[in-house]
Amino acid sequence: MTQKNKRIYLDYAATTPIDPRVFKKTLVFLREKFGNTMSLHSFGQEAKEALEESRKIVADFMGAKVNEVIFTSSATESNNLALKGVAFANKERGNHLIISPIEHSCVMESAKWLESQGFKITKLKVDKYGLVSPQEVEKAINRKTILVSVMHANNEIGTIEPIEEIGKIIKRKSEVLNLKSKVYFHTDAAQTFGKIPIDVNKMNIDLMTVSSHKMYGPKGAAALFIREGVKITPLLHGGGQEMGLRSSTVNIFPIIGFAEAVKICQKEMKNEAERLKKLRDKLIKGILEKIPGAHLNGHPKKRLPNNTNFWFESVEGESIVIQLDLLGVASSTGSACSSTKLEPSHVLLALGLKPQEAHGSLRLSLGRWTTEKEIDYVLKVLPRIIKKLRKISPFKRIWKE
Ligand SMILES: Cc1ncc(COP(=O)(O)O)c(C=O)c1O
């Protein structure tokens, strides 16, 4: 197989293409049904009705009530609102927040900013696979703790966190401490919503971030689940849209697409995950067998069905990404948001990798249109690329292959 005319996309964790079924459904909202949801006339009411239908679809898929979901523009915005909104609304009760050390930069940076505003942040530890220990969460909670934020699955290494256990422990500890209001539990589910099952009640989640463009919907729409009764203050003040928590004219087009993408995932998620797991495991096995000095990052089993992430001895991740791109394969060293920074990934460092090891990372994330042929192609070209790069590697180790 030659890939001369066909590019292979293996960066679905960064963003996904819009499913053609979603695209078809949304077009009418760009043209005929363009109304402002706050308008009283029929254009406005038509858009408002579609907005509420979309809210119901998203809420149902996570087990929430319709009044517990607000639409935002992105997962970054949802995460900022969750952390800052809860921190400021609850500062009379406490000033302590707990996060994992492998959160997406939008959570890490929000926490850092809150620290500059006088809040105290505890960063938990993770094990070598990136797993947070629920017992460590329990130990870290004190009477001043108002929020714990642990992501559902990590965007770089794909490790799925024990969210249900963490949720249980937070609830129990809040009861034991007899706090005036519960320690809220936020999870960033941008990488899991539509890929693995989520139930906000079963998992005792109080706030949850989900995003459209990670699940074959358009960019520009995301949501935040906020459990009834959670005290939160808005970041955007204005016309009072989204139950007063997110003022700004509702961006109806991507929201309709988001809901349609959710409907498709609802029907297809189980089979899609099974198919992707097989391809994922073939890719992992093939790379570890064919390439000496290749190591898997993240948990071997508790990982997203579409995620693979490796580090290669004596090679730089960026060079691999460029070489793969020249052969028509789109990949990444890790998070798309930090792929232009030269610092090693904070996620890989938190797992205990040395900076030099973390620099040799490669993420290949699979998706709805990934085929076995594409995986075979990568398994053919990647060993050659690594061999070639090691020949010119500035690192000390000499490869005798
Ligand atoms: C886990 C996670 N959270 C948050 C984000 C931020 O998403 P966006 O850049 O679309 O706001 C991403 C995107 O990569 C992500 O993977």
The ligand as a Gaussian input file, in Angstrom:
#p B3LYP/6-31G(d) Opt

LIG

0 1
 C       -9.053000      16.457000      28.587000
 C       -9.154000      17.762000      27.875000
 N       -9.625000      18.825000      28.526000
 C       -9.741000      20.025000      27.941000
 C       -9.370000      20.210000      26.640000
 C       -9.502000      21.576000      26.030000
 O      -10.334000      21.546000      24.937000
 P      -10.519000      22.843000      24.013000
 O       -9.144000      23.249000      23.569000
 O      -11.382000      22.380000      22.909000
 O      -11.140000      23.897000      24.840000
 C       -8.857000      19.131000      25.908000
 C       -8.390000      19.302000      24.516000
 O       -7.421000      18.747000      24.079000
 C       -8.755000      17.882000      26.548000
 O       -8.277000      16.814000      25.908000

